Amino acid sequence: NCGADAIWVHGRTAVQQYRGLADWKAIAEVKRQAHIPVIGNGDILTPEDGRDRLRESGVDAVAVGRGAMGNPWIFSAIDHLLRTGERLPDPDLATRLETLRWQCRWLVEEVGEARGILECRKHVGWYLKGLPDAASLRMAANQAATLTEIEQALDRYLDSQPDHGIRPREELVGTLVDAKWQRYR
């Protein structure tokens, strides 16, 4: 009645911040009472999460936040799952590292090298989640001061892996890296 065309509901309180689970029952209740489109948000970490929250809550769309960190493919994966019922495979190592490289370059172009490298460091951790022998690359990225140093570290990591088709460990797909960017839930 106030003129909104849609409403976006995040199923956590400000006190919770990023702890606990989003309350999708509350989001569903908002959808039942609203006469405008409702977008639900919270804990969409896998394509199945997106599909299931849409079905269970009746929202018009889901928003993906932290689930997209290091996984920009989640959007096309949710769309594909909804359209076909099939799950797309996770990207292989070469695709993952090339996308990370592109993102680091973009960050440096947008905000300058000093700030861009600081931002890029956290993205390295997210993109490498679940990949083998990634500790040395994370450490090199955390010590890098230039884009060239990060790209060299990415090259060394790629060269060290015998199988460029590897994918993240299945048990870590859909997990989040916490605020320290290093631990998994």
Secondary structure per residue as TSV (DSSP state, phi and psi in degrees):
chain	resnum	aa	ss	phi	psi
A	1	N	-	360.0	-10.5
A	2	C	-	-94.2	1.5
A	3	G	S	100.5	5.3
A	4	A	-	-70.9	141.1
A	5	D	S	-89.8	-21.0
A	6	A	-	-163.9	166.6
A	7	I	E	-135.4	140.8
A	8	W	E	-110.6	123.6
A	9	V	E	-119.1	123.3
A	10	H	E	-100.7	127.5
A	11	G	S	-82.9	32.5
A	12	R	S	-134.4	153.4
A	13	T	-	-86.3	164.5
A	14	A	T	-62.1	-34.2
A	15	V	T	-66.0	-38.2
A	16	Q	T	-65.3	-33.5
A	17	Q	T	53.0	-117.3
A	18	Y	T	-102.7	11.9
A	19	R	S	-93.7	155.4
A	20	G	S	73.9	-178.9
A	21	L	-	-102.6	149.1
A	22	A	-	-65.3	145.0
A	23	D	-	-92.5	90.0
A	24	W	H	-74.8	-18.1
A	25	K	H	-67.2	-39.5
A	26	A	H	-66.3	-40.0
A	27	I	H	-63.0	-42.7
A	28	A	H	-62.6	-37.6
A	29	E	H	-65.5	-40.8
A	30	V	H	-59.8	-43.8
A	31	K	H	-61.5	-41.7
A	32	R	H	-63.1	-33.0
A	33	Q	H	-91.6	-20.4
A	34	A	-	-83.9	149.7
A	35	H	S	-112.4	18.1
A	36	I	S	-130.0	164.9
A	37	P	-	-59.1	140.6
A	38	V	E	-119.6	131.3
A	39	I	E	-108.6	121.7
A	40	G	E	-95.9	145.8
A	41	N	E	-141.6	140.3
A	42	G	S	135.4	121.5
A	43	D	-	62.9	35.3
A	44	I	-	-93.4	95.7
A	45	L	-	-110.3	-18.0
A	46	T	S	-136.2	163.4
A	47	P	H	-58.0	-37.1
A	48	E	H	-64.6	-37.0
A	49	D	H	-59.1	-46.1
A	50	G	H	-60.5	-48.6
A	51	R	H	-60.7	-47.8
A	52	D	H	-66.4	-41.0
A	53	R	H	-66.6	-36.9
A	54	L	H	-60.3	-48.8
A	55	R	H	-66.8	-46.6
A	56	E	H	-70.2	-37.3
A	57	S	H	-95.2	-22.9
A	58	G	-	78.1	8.9
A	59	V	-	-63.1	162.8
A	60	D	S	-82.6	-24.0
A	61	A	E	-161.1	161.8
A	62	V	E	-117.6	148.7
A	63	A	E	-108.0	141.2
A	64	V	-	-114.6	126.1
A	65	G	S	-111.5	-98.8
A	66	R	G	-59.9	-25.8
A	67	G	G	-63.7	-16.2
A	68	A	G	-93.8	-7.8
A	69	M	T	-68.1	116.2
A	70	G	T	76.6	3.5
A	71	N	-	-142.4	63.6
A	72	P	T	-67.6	-8.5
A	73	W	T	-77.1	-11.7
A	74	I	H	-59.4	-32.4
A	75	F	H	-66.2	-47.9
A	76	S	H	-68.7	-31.0
A	77	A	H	-68.4	-41.1
A	78	I	H	-63.7	-47.6
A	79	D	H	-57.9	-46.6
A	80	H	H	-62.8	-44.0
A	81	L	H	-61.9	-42.3
A	82	L	H	-66.1	-39.2
A	83	R	H	-77.2	-35.5
A	84	T	H	-116.3	-18.8
A	85	G	S	81.1	1.7
A	86	E	-	-110.3	145.9
A	87	R	-	-91.8	128.9
A	88	L	-	-69.9	146.9
A	89	P	-	-69.5	150.4
A	90	D	-	-64.4	151.9
A	91	P	-	-64.3	149.1
A	92	D	-	-77.8	176.2
A	93	L	H	-58.9	-46.3
A	94	A	H	-61.6	-43.5
A	95	T	H	-64.8	-44.3
A	96	R	H	-59.5	-47.9
A	97	L	H	-71.0	-35.0
A	98	E	H	-66.8	-38.5
A	99	T	H	-67.5	-41.5
A	100	L	H	-60.9	-43.6
A	101	R	H	-59.6	-45.5
A	102	W	H	-60.9	-43.9
A	103	Q	H	-64.6	-40.4
A	104	C	H	-64.7	-41.8
A	105	R	H	-61.8	-44.4
A	106	W	H	-61.4	-44.9
A	107	L	H	-57.9	-45.2
A	108	V	H	-63.5	-42.0
A	109	E	H	-63.0	-39.3
A	110	E	H	-78.0	-40.6
A	111	V	H	-121.7	4.2
A	112	G	-	91.2	160.8
A	113	E	H	-66.9	-44.5
A	114	A	H	-59.7	-53.7
A	115	R	H	-71.8	-38.3
A	116	G	H	-60.5	-40.2
A	117	I	H	-66.9	-39.4
A	118	L	H	-60.8	-43.4
A	119	E	H	-66.2	-40.1
A	120	C	H	-63.0	-33.6
A	121	R	H	-55.1	-44.7
A	122	K	H	-69.2	-33.0
A	123	H	H	-66.7	-34.9
A	124	V	H	-56.4	-47.2
A	125	G	H	-59.6	-42.7
A	126	W	H	-66.8	-44.5
A	127	Y	H	-67.0	-28.8
A	128	L	H	-89.3	-5.9
A	129	K	T	-49.8	121.7
A	130	G	T	87.8	-3.2
A	131	L	-	-88.9	150.0
A	132	P	T	-71.7	149.6
A	133	D	T	54.8	33.8
A	134	A	-	-88.6	-8.9
A	135	A	H	-59.6	-41.0
A	136	S	H	-67.3	-35.5
A	137	L	H	-69.0	-42.4
A	138	R	H	-60.1	-42.3
A	139	M	H	-64.8	-43.6
A	140	A	H	-62.9	-40.7
A	141	A	H	-65.8	-39.4
A	142	N	H	-68.0	-21.1
A	143	Q	H	-98.7	-9.1
A	144	A	-	-68.8	142.8
A	145	A	-	-113.7	-10.9
A	146	T	S	-135.8	160.3
A	147	L	H	-62.2	-39.1
A	148	T	H	-57.9	-42.3
A	149	E	H	-64.0	-39.9
A	150	I	H	-66.8	-44.1
A	151	E	H	-64.3	-37.2
A	152	Q	H	-64.7	-39.7
A	153	A	H	-64.5	-40.3
A	154	L	H	-62.4	-42.8
A	155	D	H	-61.8	-44.8
A	156	R	H	-61.2	-42.8
A	157	Y	H	-63.2	-48.1
A	158	L	H	-59.9	-43.3
A	159	D	H	-64.5	-28.5
A	160	S	H	-79.8	-12.8
A	161	Q	-	-96.0	121.8
A	162	P	S	-69.5	-23.4
A	163	D	-	-122.6	102.7
A	164	H	T	-75.6	-6.1
A	165	G	T	-90.3	3.2
A	166	I	-	-62.9	153.4
A	167	R	-	-127.2	163.1
A	168	P	-	-58.2	153.4
A	169	R	-	-58.5	131.9
A	170	E	G	-55.1	-38.2
A	171	E	G	-70.1	-14.7
A	172	L	G	-100.6	-8.4
A	173	V	T	-66.6	127.8
A	174	G	T	86.4	9.6
A	175	T	-	-96.2	163.8
A	176	L	-	-109.4	146.9
A	177	V	B	-92.5	132.9
A	178	D	-	-76.3	-173.4
A	179	A	T	-62.3	-19.1
A	180	K	T	-86.2	-3.6
A	181	W	S	65.7	10.2
A	182	Q	S	-123.8	-20.0
A	183	R	-	-108.1	152.9
A	184	Y	B	-109.5	150.9
A	185	R	-	-102.7	360.0
